[in-house]
């Protein structure tokens, strides 16, 4: 049954969600206020004196200012100087939110230098508030794959978990234990200039997002572990420290950027954000991405350690986090794939994580070594070279379990029978604020091998996949049209009198399964099961429905590797 509290829920239009819930969707919520307020405590006296009491308060008041998509010229509550508008226009920054980008942060830095040079306290305070906000965003825990799912899916679903330490920096600031940790960390902070060379300073400003994200994702599982049932005091204290570290990291690195701008202004240095600097940033960012360890995503650490040492094994395609909501797959793919792999491991099936970056360099393992690759594709924004490696793998006999998302013609002849359905029939449409009326009427029925494990009954959504905020919504716009004898339907979506095939297996001429396509919303956790409790969200697993779907799929694709 669809829960009453969500059947009556109608999401606001997308624009209202973006403006009204921006602090929830994009970064720390009230944590931004605390980051800016605590920044004043480590701020050099000469900058604090420059601000004065009135503008010190505005630094905190304006802590959420960048979460706004209103064009600069139409903003009413904050006045933007004409000379600043000219700079923003030159670099294509159309609204406050555009300063979240790494290029936007560099533009923000340049504007702050100009404001300091002009000794204009109001302009300087505004650009300081913006810079502190965007630096904090990249280290905000809700952008971690684990914490994001807890924040925007599981909390909204009303899942039972342990008490936890909170999901925002603000949740620990006003506690005795949290305050003590934060104060201890702040005492060790030393605010320093990023660089004497303006070119190097700009590069460090733009690279800060990638570095902040890597710092943050290493702490996700520590925070998530506090939500485990019966989490020990040691685990809770460690999670509290992890959250404090993220907040203080934001303060230190944001203030380092501000002090650098102050130093440049005093010495008459004007940073030049030109094409050469932007190109150098792209090269440095690419190098950083190539070398970032996969284990920096704490969601994968345990699975990397437990991976099968010798072939054959099932491959699970994963990617490292990068920055905010950027991903080659779906944002929720990391959580879903970690759940899939942990379920496979617990079933005694050999596996390995396959890093998307390694495919670019080495191609995919041979089908003899890795007979099956599991993909949670999302938009599947990968290079032409990677797509060619996929085709080589399947041409040589490799099989794919495709959790879509986009298929990008990677499923051979099967891709030709995948077609887009109209948004009016989809349970998870493509845009925020679109809570389709069909969701309350939607039912899933399972066929063939799936019916054997899930029974001959209709399944409705037990929770709303169209959460009010968050990037993890399990979107898939594809259904399966008739494919003749090669297609075996595994699940259908029923909306009133309309039935659509949403999951199917593609069989070769000998009746052996080559590909299986599943929509992401069919596998995403706790959408069809009646489970209400998550014992340990730091170690995600599929729910009972997802587990049965996964294991049934593996029996079709690689029957000799499934023991259960």
ABEGO torsion letter per residue (X at the ends): XBBAAAAABBBBBAAAAAAAAAAAAABBBAAAAAAAAAAAAABBAAAAAAAEAAAAAAAAAAAAAABBABBAAABAABBBBAAAAAAAAAAGBABAAAAABAAAAAAAAAAAAAAAAAGBAAAAAAAAAAAAAAAAAAABAAABAAAAAAAAAAAAAGBBBBAEAEABAAAAAABAAAAAAAAAAAAABBBBBABABAAAAAAAAAAAAAAAAAAAAAAAAAAAAAABBGBBAAAAAAAAAAAAAAAAAAAAAAAAAAAAAAAAAAAGBBBBBBAAAAAAAAAAAAAAAAABBAAABAAAAAAAAABBABOBBBBBBBBBBABEABBABBAAAAAAAAAAAAAAAAAGBBBBBBBAAAAAAAEBBBAAABABBBBBAEAGBBBAAAAAAAAAAAAAGBBBBBBOEBAGGAAEAAAAABBBBBAAABABBABBGBBBAAAAABBBBBBEAAAAAAEBBBBBBABBABBABEAABBBBABBBBBAEAABBBABBBBBEABBBBABBBBBBAAGBBABBBBBAAAABBGAABABABBABAABBBBBAAAAAAAAAAAAAABAAABAX
